[in-house]
Amino acid sequence: MGLIADHEDIPKERQCILKGGEIKDGNYILYWMQRAQRSEFNHALEYAVDKANSLEIPLVVLFCLTEDFKDANLRHYHFMIEGLNEVKHELEDRDIILVVKHSDPVNTVVDMSKESSITVVDKAYLAHTRNWRQEITKKIDVPVIEVDTDLVIPVEETSDKEEYAARTIRPKIQNLLKKYLKPVKERNVTQSSLDLSFDCIDMEKALDSLEIDASVKPVAEGIGGSSKAKKQLDYFVKNKLEDYPECSNDPSKDGLSNMSPYLHFGQISPIYIALEVKNKGGEGVEGFLEQLIVRRELAFNFVYYNEDYENINCLPGWARETLEKHKNDEREYIYSRKELEEARTHDEYWNAAQKEMLKTGKMHGYMRMYWGKKILEWSETPEEAYHTSLYLNNKYELDGRDPNGYAGVAWCFGKHDQAWKERKIYGKVRYMNANGLKRKFDIERYVRKIEGS
Ligand SMILES: Cc1cc2nc3c(=O)[nH]c(=O)nc-3n(C[C@H](O)[C@H](O)[C@H](O)COP(=O)(O)OP(=O)(O)OC[C@H]3O[C@@H](n4cnc5c(N)ncnc54)[C@H](O)[C@@H]3O)c2cc1C
């Protein structure tokens, strides 16, 4: 049996050998679940089931809860642990154990792999989670296979380089969609792992046992998890998809899918969402899939190939030059990070957007653009604005710390965009102002909605 297996629903292009070698005579297959926190439409999980069945051994799924995950706080952990509780029960229904450990992934995966035949992991796109995988492969003694399951098309298959804009990645995606936009079927395990015994944390007490930044409170109880994601999606597809082209850019209306937090934690697959939307058909499908697939996969391409995604050096040359040229332009307003964080600016529209994020953990997509543009305008330097935007986005958005967040912030500074008419502070970077909000929709209604919530 080889390490790479070409199944129609798990094409070999999704699989990558991080460490090769002989398959060991182990007691189980280890699947280290990290990004894809779900039991359905998970190519890494199903690949691991196939391997376990062909070796006639059980499958053990491991999740490591770390306290120092980059920029994560109570709001994020709370949502994630609700989802993990569901995964645990869903896997149990499939005779698969989920071992949740309160530990650092590198040592834990290496340790648990000592009894495994091979170790499987879902693909990472951001630097710190890719580093984990690199560290593991240096220390581990068994083969390690990484499976790309959080993108419709595997990131390296779409393109082997950083793409310039949506217009350059779109045709590449369109050429490959037929091959990759397919369900992955759920396999039954032939050997249960439920009778194996491991030291695990008690999921009921998991949150309390963690020493984490608790300054940002959870948004609400009972909203995390795949079942909630599917329920929201179902509601969106039945009631809002048709109006998506008209309503998605109007923050005074509730026209979005709200899939981003679930996608961020891997609690739902983009393939599942895309297939549900396509099945329904109608007006909104094309516009929605443009966001879900083209824009989202452009963001993943960006963080995967541009190591500067957390700083202004990631911008195209024209944007860096123009921002540098206008760096010392006089600013009418300058706000500190704290004033911005506390929504204390002169602009009630901006304040409403910031408050929406503080309260709900999800600012409307259209307001995110205006929000980022104004931070650029009201900060001492573009560099400071860049770091403040990422800091606030990652701290308060439930979907923050995601490739989409890094790409969204970068877009406000010219990434994936073109040069526009030159003006103060922005230079040739696209400008947005409050009059634009007034022209496009009922911004006062949005402010009332946030103030009243
Ligand atoms: C400054 C700024 C910061 C942002 N921060 C984040 C972030 O931290 N996390 C995040 O997921 N998105 C971020 N975005 C992108 C976008 O605003 C959100 O993905 C979207 O608002 C999420 O809401 P939804 O799922 O209801 O969207 P819907 O409109 O229903 O879209 C469905 C899905 O399509 C994808 N999508 C939609 N718009 C975009 C976009 N512009 N770029 C890439 N993918 C998109 C998302 O995966 C989204 O869940 C940011 C955008 C900007 C301008």
PDBQT file of the ligand as one rigid body, heavy atoms in Angstrom, charges set to zero:
ROOT
HETATM    1  C1  LIG A 501     -10.684  44.895   6.460  1.00  0.00    +0.000 C 
HETATM    2  C2  LIG A 501     -11.290  43.524   6.202  1.00  0.00    +0.000 A 
HETATM    3  C3  LIG A 501     -11.150  42.535   7.131  1.00  0.00    +0.000 A 
HETATM    4  C4  LIG A 501     -11.690  41.261   6.915  1.00  0.00    +0.000 A 
HETATM    5  N1  LIG A 501     -11.498  40.300   7.841  1.00  0.00    +0.000 NA
HETATM    6  C5  LIG A 501     -11.944  39.031   7.632  1.00  0.00    +0.000 A 
HETATM    7  C6  LIG A 501     -11.683  38.007   8.555  1.00  0.00    +0.000 A 
HETATM    8  O1  LIG A 501     -11.007  38.226   9.567  1.00  0.00    +0.000 OA
HETATM    9  N2  LIG A 501     -12.183  36.764   8.291  1.00  0.00    +0.000 N 
HETATM   10  C7  LIG A 501     -12.922  36.505   7.186  1.00  0.00    +0.000 A 
HETATM   11  O2  LIG A 501     -13.352  35.363   7.002  1.00  0.00    +0.000 OA
HETATM   12  N3  LIG A 501     -13.164  37.457   6.276  1.00  0.00    +0.000 NA
HETATM   13  C8  LIG A 501     -12.702  38.718   6.456  1.00  0.00    +0.000 A 
HETATM   14  N4  LIG A 501     -12.953  39.691   5.518  1.00  0.00    +0.000 N 
HETATM   15  C9  LIG A 501     -13.653  39.337   4.262  1.00  0.00    +0.000 C 
HETATM   16  C10 LIG A 501     -15.198  39.458   4.314  1.00  0.00    +0.000 C 
HETATM   17  O3  LIG A 501     -15.573  40.721   4.765  1.00  0.00    +0.000 OA
HETATM   18  C11 LIG A 501     -15.830  38.378   5.184  1.00  0.00    +0.000 C 
HETATM   19  O4  LIG A 501     -15.394  37.110   4.738  1.00  0.00    +0.000 OA
HETATM   20  C12 LIG A 501     -17.358  38.359   5.122  1.00  0.00    +0.000 C 
HETATM   21  O5  LIG A 501     -17.871  39.610   5.504  1.00  0.00    +0.000 OA
HETATM   22  C13 LIG A 501     -17.845  37.260   6.058  1.00  0.00    +0.000 C 
HETATM   23  O6  LIG A 501     -19.221  37.254   6.226  1.00  0.00    +0.000 OA
HETATM   24  P1  LIG A 501     -20.168  36.144   5.584  1.00  0.00    +0.000 P 
HETATM   25  O7  LIG A 501     -19.601  34.804   5.758  1.00  0.00    +0.000 OA
HETATM   26  O8  LIG A 501     -21.537  36.393   6.135  1.00  0.00    +0.000 OA
HETATM   27  O9  LIG A 501     -20.052  36.589   4.062  1.00  0.00    +0.000 OA
HETATM   28  P2  LIG A 501     -20.796  36.161   2.734  1.00  0.00    +0.000 P 
HETATM   29  O10 LIG A 501     -20.925  37.400   1.893  1.00  0.00    +0.000 OA
HETATM   30  O11 LIG A 501     -22.034  35.413   2.991  1.00  0.00    +0.000 OA
HETATM   31  O12 LIG A 501     -19.713  35.283   1.972  1.00  0.00    +0.000 OA
HETATM   32  C14 LIG A 501     -19.590  33.880   2.076  1.00  0.00    +0.000 C 
HETATM   33  C15 LIG A 501     -18.145  33.526   2.226  1.00  0.00    +0.000 C 
HETATM   34  O13 LIG A 501     -17.391  34.021   1.118  1.00  0.00    +0.000 OA
HETATM   35  C16 LIG A 501     -16.099  34.426   1.561  1.00  0.00    +0.000 C 
HETATM   36  N5  LIG A 501     -15.916  35.868   1.349  1.00  0.00    +0.000 N 
HETATM   37  C17 LIG A 501     -16.848  36.844   1.328  1.00  0.00    +0.000 A 
HETATM   38  N6  LIG A 501     -16.274  38.050   1.103  1.00  0.00    +0.000 NA
HETATM   39  C18 LIG A 501     -14.946  37.820   1.002  1.00  0.00    +0.000 A 
HETATM   40  C19 LIG A 501     -13.815  38.649   0.767  1.00  0.00    +0.000 A 
HETATM   41  N7  LIG A 501     -13.916  39.964   0.579  1.00  0.00    +0.000 N 
HETATM   42  N8  LIG A 501     -12.600  38.081   0.727  1.00  0.00    +0.000 NA
HETATM   43  C20 LIG A 501     -12.450  36.752   0.899  1.00  0.00    +0.000 A 
HETATM   44  N9  LIG A 501     -13.489  35.914   1.113  1.00  0.00    +0.000 NA
HETATM   45  C21 LIG A 501     -14.711  36.443   1.158  1.00  0.00    +0.000 A 
HETATM   46  C22 LIG A 501     -16.031  34.156   3.044  1.00  0.00    +0.000 C 
HETATM   47  O14 LIG A 501     -15.429  32.906   3.255  1.00  0.00    +0.000 OA
HETATM   48  C23 LIG A 501     -17.482  34.137   3.449  1.00  0.00    +0.000 C 
HETATM   49  O15 LIG A 501     -17.725  33.392   4.617  1.00  0.00    +0.000 OA
HETATM   50  C24 LIG A 501     -12.411  40.984   5.719  1.00  0.00    +0.000 A 
HETATM   51  C25 LIG A 501     -12.571  42.010   4.778  1.00  0.00    +0.000 A 
HETATM   52  C26 LIG A 501     -12.006  43.269   5.014  1.00  0.00    +0.000 A 
HETATM   53  C27 LIG A 501     -12.183  44.351   3.957  1.00  0.00    +0.000 C 
ENDROOT
TORSDOF 0
